[in-house]
Amino acid sequence: MADIATLTLSETTQANGNSHTEGTIHATGDCQTSGGLEEAFVDRVAISANTPELVPGLVDQIASLGKVASLQDNTDRTTLLEAARSLVYALETPREAMIRYCWSQSTLYASLETGVDLGLFAILSKDDKPKSAAELAKATGADPVLLARILKHLCAMGVILETGPNEYRRTGVSISLSLQRYNDAYPCMTNCITAGVLALPAQLKKDGYTNPSNGKDCAFQRGFRTDLHFFDFMKENLDAASQFNNHMSAYHQGRPSWMDVGFFDVPSLYPDVTQDDVLLVDVGGSLGHDISEFKRKWPDAPGRLVIQDLPDVVAQAKSGQLDPSIETLEHDFFNEQPIKGARAYYMHSVLHDWSDDNCRKILKGLVNAMKRGHSKVLINENVIPDTNAYWETTSLDIIMMADFASTERTEAHWHQLVGSAGLKITKIWNAQKGVESLIECELA
């Protein structure tokens, strides 16, 4: 197979039936245009493997990993998975990639959301026995012809397995989709995320391709035809808010936490903290998932634990299952922090919702409450690496751009941001690729 970096002119012209010309063209971005040469070259590239030079090495890597990798070990599994994805991308032709981007992803999404609404996955996944399309149609109340078409696409995309003509059985994906905590992701995206992302190209064009910074005038408002900021929109769409909370809960499931042994040195927070001191303030802590996890994993930690959020959120947290020892406090993080001299002020995925100017305001509210040599700010957020960024993180960055006019930040960006608020980063604690880091800060 010809390498796409150098294709002979006879090869490219043969694609258009003009085999009488000879010569060589290099893929340098300066393709000649006379005689249809550029079009022929692109046509040839479009139906050739994307990066064929990578295929042999990736095949060897996968074969080697497959012999020793333990699928129960997350590092082994994800390393093998990334190699397998890289092999697919190398083998896939640009034409195949285009059709996958344009056809399969939107249609798979539509099929998944329909299946969720029908309760299809709970029925299919109640046991490991194969079930016919007709049986599933009867159980869901869907038109048999309609459901058979959707099932074929779900199978083609790896969501379920085909065991015979119009017969299917469950997979791990379909089993997870039987639980609302996971299947709420699909209506969540439809009800509060995707329309904003789809409106992003038009919004960027209107704004002259400047980096978005106004959360009240970004692609979200265009896509959802609203004047409301994302968070105000959610207050008026309670079903979407509930779906969003479930989606975020599922997103964090199974991922390393900074509270795990071997991630961040939690006991380093303990010195000079008495039972009457505030050990940890969870700023914008929502319903208390993080601070409850901390209490569960470090039950003997000294000092008080406090969760802060807006009044209606605090009311929800109180009505939930918070440990009675966890204190709640109504607080808007754009105002100065009322708890002075706490050991640690913690924020999880708060700053990525806001522009740098708003983040500075949030951070300065903490700076004014900190005790030098004692207080820390712990920021639990993504840190995008300079190279080899993970697709989950870059995807989230585009979502934040579209729906919040905000961003996921690089290490250099984090240093600049916290420095501009009077803080300095003492260490960035990492667990694994694609997982939020813990950014430890002190007064500058």
DAMOCOR-V950274 format. One record per residue. RES is the residue in one small letter. BURIAL is + if it has 24 or more other ideal C-beta (glycine too) atoms within 12 Angstrom, else -. D_LAST is the distance of its C-alpha to the last C-alpha in whole Angstrom. Layout:
# DAMOCOR-V950274
res-><RES	RES>
burial-><BURIAL	BURIAL>
d_last-><D_LAST	D_LAST>
This chain:
# DAMOCOR-V950274
res-><m	a	d	i	a	t	l	t	l	s	e	t	t	q	a	n	g	n	s	h	t	e	g	t	i	h	a	t	g	d	c	q	t	s	g	g	l	e	e	a	f	v	d	r	v	a	i	s	a	n	t	p	e	l	v	p	g	l	v	d	q	i	a	s	l	g	k	v	a	s	l	q	d	n	t	d	r	t	t	l	l	e	a	a	r	s	l	v	y	a	l	e	t	p	r	e	a	m	i	r	y	c	w	s	q	s	t	l	y	a	s	l	e	t	g	v	d	l	g	l	f	a	i	l	s	k	d	d	k	p	k	s	a	a	e	l	a	k	a	t	g	a	d	p	v	l	l	a	r	i	l	k	h	l	c	a	m	g	v	i	l	e	t	g	p	n	e	y	r	r	t	g	v	s	i	s	l	s	l	q	r	y	n	d	a	y	p	c	m	t	n	c	i	t	a	g	v	l	a	l	p	a	q	l	k	k	d	g	y	t	n	p	s	n	g	k	d	c	a	f	q	r	g	f	r	t	d	l	h	f	f	d	f	m	k	e	n	l	d	a	a	s	q	f	n	n	h	m	s	a	y	h	q	g	r	p	s	w	m	d	v	g	f	f	d	v	p	s	l	y	p	d	v	t	q	d	d	v	l	l	v	d	v	g	g	s	l	g	h	d	i	s	e	f	k	r	k	w	p	d	a	p	g	r	l	v	i	q	d	l	p	d	v	v	a	q	a	k	s	g	q	l	d	p	s	i	e	t	l	e	h	d	f	f	n	e	q	p	i	k	g	a	r	a	y	y	m	h	s	v	l	h	d	w	s	d	d	n	c	r	k	i	l	k	g	l	v	n	a	m	k	r	g	h	s	k	v	l	i	n	e	n	v	i	p	d	t	n	a	y	w	e	t	t	s	l	d	i	i	m	m	a	d	f	a	s	t	e	r	t	e	a	h	w	h	q	l	v	g	s	a	g	l	k	i	t	k	i	w	n	a	q	k	g	v	e	s	l	i	e	c	e	l	a>
burial-><-	+	-	+	-	-	+	-	+	-	+	+	+	-	+	-	-	-	-	-	-	-	-	-	+	-	-	-	-	-	+	-	-	-	-	-	+	-	-	+	+	+	+	+	+	-	+	+	+	+	+	+	-	-	+	-	-	+	-	-	-	+	-	-	+	-	-	-	-	-	-	-	-	-	-	-	-	+	+	+	-	+	+	-	-	+	+	+	+	+	+	+	+	-	-	-	+	-	-	-	-	-	-	-	-	-	-	+	+	+	+	+	+	+	+	+	-	+	+	+	+	+	+	+	+	-	-	-	-	-	+	+	+	-	+	+	+	-	-	+	-	+	-	-	-	-	+	+	-	+	+	-	+	+	+	-	+	-	+	+	+	+	-	-	-	-	-	+	+	+	-	-	+	+	-	+	+	+	-	+	-	+	+	+	+	+	+	+	+	+	+	+	+	+	+	+	+	+	+	+	-	-	+	-	-	-	-	-	-	-	-	+	-	-	+	+	-	+	+	+	+	+	+	+	-	+	-	-	+	+	+	-	+	+	-	-	-	-	-	+	+	-	+	+	+	+	+	+	+	+	+	+	-	-	+	+	+	+	+	-	-	-	+	+	-	+	-	-	+	-	-	-	+	-	-	-	+	+	+	+	+	+	+	+	+	+	+	+	+	+	+	+	+	+	+	-	-	+	-	-	+	-	+	+	+	+	+	+	+	+	-	-	+	+	-	+	+	-	-	-	-	+	-	-	-	+	+	+	+	-	+	-	+	-	-	-	+	-	+	-	+	+	+	+	+	+	+	+	+	+	+	+	+	+	+	+	-	+	+	-	+	+	+	+	+	+	+	+	+	+	+	-	-	-	+	+	+	+	+	+	+	+	+	+	-	-	-	-	-	+	-	-	+	-	-	+	+	+	+	+	+	+	+	+	+	+	+	+	+	+	+	-	+	+	-	-	+	+	-	-	+	-	+	+	+	-	-	+	+	+	+	+	+	+	+	+	+	+	+	+	+	+	+	->
d_last-><58	57	53	52	50	54	57	60	62	65	63	61	64	66	64	65	69	69	69	71	68	66	63	60	57	53	50	48	48	50	53	57	58	62	64	62	60	56	57	59	57	54	57	57	53	53	56	54	52	48	47	50	49	46	49	51	47	46	49	49	46	47	50	48	45	48	50	47	45	45	44	43	40	37	36	40	41	38	38	42	41	39	42	45	43	42	46	47	45	47	50	50	51	50	53	52	48	49	51	49	46	49	51	50	47	48	51	49	47	50	52	49	49	53	53	50	52	55	54	55	53	54	57	57	55	57	58	59	62	63	63	65	64	67	66	62	64	66	63	61	63	62	65	66	66	63	61	63	61	58	58	59	56	54	56	55	51	51	51	54	57	60	63	66	67	65	64	60	58	55	52	48	47	50	50	46	47	49	47	45	41	42	44	43	40	43	44	40	40	43	42	39	37	40	41	38	37	41	40	37	40	41	38	36	40	40	36	37	35	31	29	29	26	29	29	32	34	34	36	36	38	40	41	42	43	41	39	36	33	33	32	34	37	37	37	41	41	41	43	40	38	39	40	36	35	38	37	33	34	36	34	32	35	35	31	29	27	23	25	28	28	27	24	21	21	22	23	19	19	21	21	21	22	25	28	27	23	22	21	20	20	22	21	23	25	29	31	30	30	27	27	30	30	27	30	32	31	29	31	31	27	26	25	26	25	25	26	25	27	29	32	35	32	32	36	36	34	36	39	38	38	35	35	36	33	30	29	29	28	28	25	24	21	21	21	18	18	21	20	17	16	17	16	15	16	18	19	22	23	21	19	22	24	22	22	18	19	20	17	14	16	16	13	12	15	13	10	12	14	11	12	9	10	13	12	11	12	15	16	19	20	22	21	23	24	25	29	31	29	31	33	32	29	30	33	30	28	31	32	29	30	33	33	29	28	25	24	23	20	20	17	16	17	14	11	12	12	9	7	10	9	6	5	5	9	10	13	16	19	22	26	28	29	29	27	24	21	18	14	12	9	6	4	0>
